[in-house]
């Protein structure tokens, strides 16, 4: 994974899970954790990249949150919190 400052770091799936969890917990949407996490991981895998920018991962998470706003308006806050 390529960080915003250009450093390369090993992708840590638990770090991604924790950051998504914090945003969902903040907005009382933790029950969606598995669904959101699976969608994000699936999208990242579909990219089929050896290296991915951290900003690309953040964009995928935020887009996944935004896609759920119609289902649950609190996802707008979750996207902002992420």
RABELWO-V523281 format. One record per backbone hydrogen bond with DSSP energy under -0.5 kcal/mol. NH is the residue of the N-H (numbers start at 1). CO is the residue of the C=O. If there is no record, write none. Layout:
<<NH & CO> <NH & CO>>
This chain:
<<2 & 52> <3 & 1> <3 & 7> <6 & 3> <9 & 1> <13 & 11> <15 & 12> <16 & 12> <17 & 13> <18 & 14> <19 & 15> <20 & 16> <21 & 17> <22 & 18> <23 & 19> <24 & 20> <25 & 21> <26 & 22> <27 & 23> <28 & 25> <29 & 24> <32 & 29> <33 & 30> <36 & 32> <37 & 33> <38 & 34> <39 & 35> <40 & 36> <41 & 37> <42 & 38> <43 & 39> <44 & 40> <45 & 41> <46 & 42> <47 & 43> <47 & 44> <48 & 44> <48 & 45> <54 & 2> <56 & 53> <57 & 53> <58 & 54> <59 & 55> <60 & 56> <61 & 57> <62 & 58> <63 & 59> <64 & 60> <65 & 61> <66 & 62> <67 & 63> <68 & 64> <68 & 65> <69 & 66> <72 & 68> <75 & 72> <76 & 73> <77 & 74> <78 & 74> <79 & 75> <80 & 76> <81 & 77> <82 & 78>>
